[in-house]
Amino acid sequence: MSPFMPSDATSTTAAEQDLHKQVITDVARRLRANDLSMTLANLLGVLVSVAALRDAASPGLMWLWLGLQVANAVFHLHLGLTWRQRTLTPGNAPEWLRLTTRTSLINGLLWALGVLIFWPGCSDAQRMMGLIGIMAILGSSLHALHGHLRAYYAITVPCVVGVTVVSFWHGGLGGWGMPAILWAYFLASARFATMLHRMLIETVRKGHQMTALTASLKVEKDRAVNLSQSRSRFLAAASHDLRQPVHALSLFVGALRQNPSKAQSDLILGHVGTAVDNLGAMFNALLDISKLDANLLQPKWQQVDLRPLMARISAEHTVLAQAKGLSLRTNLSDDVGLFVRTDPILLERVLRNLLSNAIRYTVQGRVLIRARVRAGRVELVVADTGCGIAPSRREEAFEEFVQLHDAERDPEQGLGLGLAIVRRLVSLLELRLVLRSRPGRGTVFVLHLPQTLHEADAPSPSVPSAEPSAINQVGLRTGDVVIVIDDNVAIQLAMRTVLSAWGCEVYTAASAQGLMPQLMHLRQAPSLLLCDSRLSDGEDGVTAIAQIREAFNHDVPAILITGDTGPERLREAVASGLPLLHKPVTQAHLQDAIARVIAGDVAPSA
């Protein structure tokens, strides 16, 4: 246990150990600050004692003791001046405290020697003066050394023991009285020193804790400010990018209301489809970020052969590169061993985002995708000769809705979410992504993956299609009852239109309770239930589905549809165990989901 730390303050945690070292250093600095004055005060006490008691001892012993005290003072001054040239740190502070204890012990032994030399020849008056002098040493040591109790006891105990031994040696009531007075004073002083020691240590500890807390608060404040600014930029950019296709849709709807010709209507509808696709792409990207933040995407680890995966991605992007007049080259290492353990689908999303960015921001030149083996790891490299990224903006490039080279936010240049998704996926896959770039010269992304050495049993990654193919049959018969619960009237109308076109009998309402009167005449349970996850008046879709199922005493096939992208809401929806679709839902996705649910397949989550 530390000689100056209370026993109940000991801790094995790293934070407590660091705090302990800081307290040691602070105490050592306080002791060093008093070191010079203590040495001079001790020397002055020696000179006063020699002058007052010069007749109580032989000149030889007196001069010997005085010489030892002066030599000790010179040594102590030299030691103190030497250490004043060094900065006390947690590394050397314990050494200074050990030196302080040793020099204090030397002082105490020299004063005890003085008692043995002078005490026998002293008169009662001189002994009383000597007792007062010893008590003064105890008092000054209490003031100067209570921060380091070992040093305090090292100087005081020899003095008290010396007086006690000499007094008992001479015997008599007078010989017993002075030691009793001195011991009473010493015990009281020691108790007071311990109390001051604990107060000092606690004060120093709290001071360092306050400093650390202040620094932590500043870090948290800066983080909160940065988060607020980032959130404001995120919302501003999202609002702008969402308004663009909505604005275009409102204009196209206005144009359709003017009864244009069929050719013009077809053209306008094509533009409407493009605007809807842009909206869907943005919502899907936002949903991807929310899923990653909510930890809803879990990697499915397996051994993956990178060659067919990279060949497929390269072939798909070659057309895009050629359309811009760029050269896209794929370079695979001839070494065997391009097998890694990862999630093939998530890895492919990372590579697609990096490659799409490289093509998007390269005006002329080439784009390279390469795989190589180095030091037992596979490096996937995506390089381009594009505009590059300034060092000061590399962190910013991975933030949401940041488009470093697209101040006008042209939708053709993407949404600014690609690298934000890449950053989250790389973290999820426990990979390392290195960015190297020179403005005007290009950018290189290097993805480090763990290599696996066995080629056997390496499955080719399954790749989901970007859009499920539309099917004519969704598993519902003509006249089947489908229930739609959504508090948005427009969505009720749209769902009724689509489902009625498939030959279904559709019932819509804003809540389960509002739907009950419509269902009273039904003789059998509905064939399907489509329910929004968040309804009006605090009702949620999971509860509404449970109420409908309970009313019919039948486990009605149901799909939960959500427009929420918040991590907490997404976790709640997934935890319900219901098939989940995310708005906006295309007709093809809806058909595919209904077919799977009616067939009893795994719950979809689009």
N, C-alpha and C positions, 0 to 999 in steps of 0.2 A: 504494500500500500504506500502511496505517496506520503512523505513526511509532512506535507502541508495541506493535504486534501482530506476532508472528513471521510470516514469509511463509507457513509451512505451515498457519497457522490461518485463512487466508482462505477464505471459502466464499460461494457465490452463493445458497444456499438461504435462504428467508425466516426459518427458525428460527435459522440461523447469523447472519444479519444482525441479527436482534433481539438475540441474545446478544452480538454485537459491540458494538452500541450500549449495552447494559447495562454491558459491561466498560469502555467509554470513560467512561461516567458515573461509575462507581465509582472509576476512576483519577483523574478530575477532582476528585471529592470528597476523596480522600486528599491531593492536591496542595494544594487550598484549605485543608485543615485545617492544613498546615504553612506556609502562606504568611506569616502574621503573624510567626511566630518566625523564619523565614528573613530577612525584611526587617530585623527588629531586630538579628539576629546580623550581618547584612551591615553595618549602620550602626555597630555596635560595632567590627567589624574595621576600618572606615574610620578611626574615631577613634583606635584603637590604632596604626594605621599612621602617621597624621599625627603623633601624639605621639612615636613612635620614630624617624621619619625627617624631622622638621621641618628639620633642618640640611642635608639632602641636596638640597634644591630651593629655588628662589627663592620668597620669600613670596607673590608674585603668583600663580605657577602653583599653589603649594600651596593657597592660598585658593580659586582657581578650581576646582581638582579637588574640594576639600571641599564647595564650594557645589553643584557638579553632583551629588555623591553624596547630599547632604542633600535636594536637590530631587527626585532620583530616589526616595529613601526616602519622602518625603511623597507623591509621586504614587503610589507602589506601595501605601502604606497606604490612601490614598483609594480606589484601585481595589479593593483587597481588601475594605475595609469596604462598598463599594457592592455587590460581588458576594455578600457574606455575607447581604445582604437578599433575594437571589434564590435560588430553589430550583433546584439543578442537575438538569436532565432530559436525556434523550437528545437533545432538540432543541437545547439551548444548551451542553451540555458541550463539544463541539468548539470553540466560540468561546472558552470559558475556557482551553482548552489552547493555542489560538493566542496568546492574550494572555500566557499564562505563558511561551511560547517567546520572544515579543518582549521582555518585561521581563527575561528571563534574558539575552538577547543584549545589552540595554542595560547590565546589570550587568557582563557579561563585557568589553564594550568600555571601560567606565569603569575597570575594574581594569587592562586593558591600557594605557590612557592613564596611569594611575598609575605603571605600570612604566616607561613612557617618560619620565615627569617625574622620578621619584625615583632610578631605577637608575643613571644615569651618575654622580651625585654621591655614591653610597653607598660606604662602606668594604666590605672583604671580609666583615667580621662582619655589617654591616647587610644586605649582599646575601644572606648565609646566612639571616638572620632573614626577609628578604623571600621567599626561596625556600620556607622553612618555612610562611610565611603563604599563599603561592600553593597549596602542597600542602594546607593546611588548607581552602582554598576548594574544591579538588578533592574532598577527603574529605567535606565537608559537603554539597556538591552531589550526590555519589554517594548519600548517605543520603536526601536530600530529593527528588531528581529522577529516581531510577532508574525510576520508573513512567512517565516521559515522556522518552525518550532525546533528542528534539530539544531540549528545554529544557536537559537536562544538557550536551549538546555546545555549545549556544549560549553558556553561561557559561564552560565550561572551555577550549574551543579558543582564544578570544581571549587568555586569560591565558597559556596555554602558548606560543602564537605570539609574543606580546609579549615574554616573557622570552627566547625563542630569538633573535628579531631583534636585541634590544638587546645580548645576549651576543655574538652573532656580529659585531656592529658594532664592538665593542671588541676582538675577537680574542683570541689567546693561548690557552694550554692551560686556564687558569682560566675563560676565557669559553666554552670548549667543555664543560667538566666539568659546570657547573650545568645547562645545557640537557639534557645526556645523562641526568643524574639525574632531572630533571623529566619528560622524555619517558618514561623507563622507568616512573616512578610513574604517569604519565598513562595509558599503554597498559595497565598492569596494572589500574588503576582502571576504565578503559573496559571491559575484558573482564569485570571483576567486576560493573560496572553492567549490562552486557548479560545476564549470568547472573541477577542479581537481578531484572531487568526481566522475563525470561521466567518466572521462578518466581512473581513477583507476578501476572502476567497469567494464568498457569495456575491459580493459587490462586483468583483472582477468578472466572475462568471456571467452575471446578469448584464454587465457592460458589453461583453463579447456577444452574448445572445442577442442583445438589443441591436448591436452593430450588424450581426448576421441577419436578424429579422428585417432591419431597415434595408439591407442590400437585397434580401429576398423580395421584400415588398416592391422595391424599385424594379426588379426583374419582372415580377408579376404585373406591375403597372404598365411597364413597357410592352409586355406581352399582350395585355388587355387592350392597350391603345393600338398595337399592330393588328390584333384580331378585329377590333372595331373598324379600323381603316380598311382591312382586307374584306370584311363583311360588307362595308359600304360600297367598295369597288365591285364586289361580287354582285350585290343587289342592283347597283346601277347598270352594270354590264348586262346582267340577266334581264332586267327590265327593258333595256334597249333592244337586246336581241329577240326577246319575246314579242315586243311591240311590232317589229319589222314585218314578220309574216302575218300577224293579225291585221296590221294596217293594210297589207296587200290583199288579204282575204276580204276585208270590208269593201275595198274598191272593186274587186272582182264581183262580189255579190251585187253591188250597185250597178255594175255593167250588165249583169244577167237580168236584172229587173227591167232593163230597157228593151227586152225582147229582141236580142240580136239575132242575126241569121244563124243557121245551124253550124256553118263553118266557123263563125266567130264564137259561138257557144262552145264548140269543141275546143277551140284554142284557149278560151277563158278557163274551161274546166281543166285543161292541161296545166295552166298556171296555178289553178286552185290546188291541184294535186301536188305540185312542186312546193307550194307554201305549206301544205299540210305535212309533207315529208320533212321539210325543214323544222317545223314545230316538233314533229315526232323525234327527229334526231336530237334536238336539244333536250327534250324531256328524257329521252333514253340516256343521254350522257349525264344529266343531273341525277337520274335514278342510279346509274352506275356508281357515281361518287357517293351517294347516300348509302347504297348497299355496302360499299367498302368501308365507309365510316362506321356503319352499324355492325360490322363484322358478320354480315350475312353471307358473304361469299367465302367458302372454305375450299382450299386447294384439294384436288383429287390427285394425290401423288402417284406417279407411275414412271416407268422408264420410257423415254421418248427418243426416237431417232430424229435428229435435226435435219437430215438431208431432205427427205420428202416434204417436211414441213416448210423449210426455207424455199425449196423449189416451187412449191405451190404458191406461197406468198409472193415470190419474185415474179412468177408468171402472171398473177392477177394484177400486179402493179406495173408490169412492163407497158401495158396499153396506156395507162395514165402518164407514165414517163414519156413515152413516144409522142403522145398528144401535145406535150409541152416542148418537144424537141430535145429531150434529155436522153442520156444513155444510162440504162440501169444494168449493172453488172453484178452477178452473183459469184462469189469465190469461196469454195468449200475446201478445207484442208484435205490433202490426200491421206493424212494420217487416219488410221482406224480409230474409233473412239469418240465419234460425234454422237454419243449417247449421254443423256443427262436425266436426272431424276427431278421431275417437276410436274406441274399441271399443264398439259399441252394446250388446252383451250385458253387459259389465262396468259400463258407465255405467248401464244399467237396474237392475242389482243395487244400485248406490249409491243411486239414486233410490227404489227400493222400500224399502230399509232406512230411509232418512230419513223417507219418508212413513209407513211402518208405525209408526215410533217416535212421529211427531207425533200420529197417531191414538191410539196406545196410551196416551200420557201426557197427553191432553187430555180433561178431564171434561166441559166445556161450552164452547160458542163455535164456533170454526171453524178449519179448516186450509186453507192457501193454497199452491198450487204455481204458480209464475210463471216465465216466461222473458222476458228483455229483453236488448237490445244496448246496451253501453256501451263507448266508447273502443276499438272494434274487438274486443271480447270479448263472449261470451255469458254472462250470469249466470242460473243456475238457482237459484231461491229456493224453499225449503220452510219455511213459517212456520206457527206454531200459537199458540193462546191458552192453552196448558197451564200446567203448574206451574213451568216454567223451570228453569234451572240456575244455582246460585250461582257467582260468579267463581272462588272458591277450589277448586271441584270440576270445572271444565271439562276439565282435563287428565285427571282421573280418569274422566270419562265415556267416554273412548275406550279404557279398559283392558278386558281380558277379564273377563267375568262380573261386571261392575259394573252394578248396578241402583240408581240413586240414590234412587228413590222407591218401592222395593219391598223393604223389609227382610225381609219374610216369604218372598221369592223364590217368588212365585206363578207357576207355569208359564204361566198365561194372560197374564202381563205380559212374556213373552219370556225369553230365556236370558242377556241381558246381553252378547251377542256382536256385536250388529248394528253398533254404532259402531266396535268394534275391527276388524271387516271393512271398514267404510267407510274408516277411516283408511288401511288397507293398499291398498285399491283406488284411492283418490285418489292415493296416492304412486306406485302402479304406472302410472296413467294420466297422471302428470305434471301434475296439476291442483292448484288451490288451493282449500281449503275454509275458509270464515270462519264462525265461530260467534258469534252475538250473542244474549244472553239476559238477562232480568230475572226473578228469582224471583217467582212469583205472577202474572206478566204474559205469559209465553210465551217461545218460542225461535225464532230465525231462523237457518237454515243457508243460506249463499250459496256456490254452486259456480261457479268461474270456468273457462270453457272457451275454447280458441282458436277464433275464428270463421273459417269459410271463405266466400268471396264468391260461389262459383259454385253454382248450384242444380242444374245438369245432372249427370246420372249419380250422383245421390245415392241410393244403394240403401236400401230400407227394411230396418231391422235384422231379422235372423232371430232369433226367440226360441224357445229350446228349451222344450218342455213340462216342467212340474215333475215329472211322473212318466210315463215311457214307457208307451204303451198296451199292455195285455196282448194277446198274439197267440196264436192256437191252434196254429199250426205254428211250430216253432223250427228247422226244417231237418233234423231227425233222424227216421229211420224207426223203426218199431217193431222192437225187437230190436237196435238199434244199441248198441254198447258205449261206455259213458262211464266214465272213470276219475276218481275223486275222491281227492286226497291232502290230508289234513288231520290234524294230530296231536290234534285235539279230537274225542273219540268222539261227543259230542252233535251236532256239525256233520256228521260222517260219516252219522249216522243220519238227520238232517234232509234232507241232500242226497239220500240214497238214497230217502227217502220221496217227495220231489218228483219226482226223475228217473224213478223206477219208475212213478209215476202217469202219466208221459208215454210209457210203453211202452219205456223204455230198460233195457238190461241194465247194472247198475251194479256196479263194483268199487271198494272203498274200502280205504285203508290210511293209516298214519301217516307213511310214507316211501316213496320209490321202491324201495328194497331190500326193504321189507316187502311190496310189491305184486307183485314179480316172480314168486314161486311161483304166485300166482293167475292170472297171465297166460300161463303156459307152454302151456296147451291152446288158446290163441287162434290161429286160422289167418290172421287178417288184423289189421291195425292198428286200434286203437280209433278211433271217430269223433270223440271229444272228450276233452279232458283239462282238468279243473278242479283247480287246485292252490293251496294256501295259500302265501303268500310266506315266512312264517317257520315252520319246522318244528322238531321236537325235535332234540337232540344237535347243534345248530349247523348243521343242513342248511337250505338255502334252496330256495324253490320254483323259482327259475330253473334251478338245478342239477338238481333232480328232473325238471323238464320235459325238459331236455336228455338225461338218462339214459333216459327213456321213449322219446323220439324215436330215440335211438341204438339202443336195443334192438330197435325195429321197423324201423329204417332208413327211417323215414317222418316227414315233417314234420306230425305230428299237430296238428290245430287245438287251441289251448290258450288258457285264460284264467287269468291270475294274480289271485288274490283276496287282498287285504291288509287287516289290521286296524290297521296301523301308521299313526300320524299324525305321527311325527317327521320333520322336513325331510330328514335324511340318508337315512332308509329310503325315503321317498317318491322322492327323486332316484334311488336305486338301482333301485327298481321301474320307474320311467319309463325309465331308461337301458337296461333289458333289451329294450325294444322290443315286449314282449308286451302283448296287451290286458289292461287293468287294471280291476278292480272293487274298490270300497271297502266293507268291512263297516260296518254291516249292509246286506245286499243283499236287496231285496224280490223276490218271485217275478216280478213284472212286469219289473224290471230284469234279472233273470237270463235270462228268456225273450228279451228284446230283445238282450242281449249275445250269447247263443248263436246267435240267428238271424243276427246281423251277422257273427260269426266264421265260421260254417258257409258263409255266402254269400260270404265273402272281402272284406267291407267293411272300412272303416277301423277300427282297433282301438278299442274303447270305453274310456272312462275315466270312470266314474261316481263 
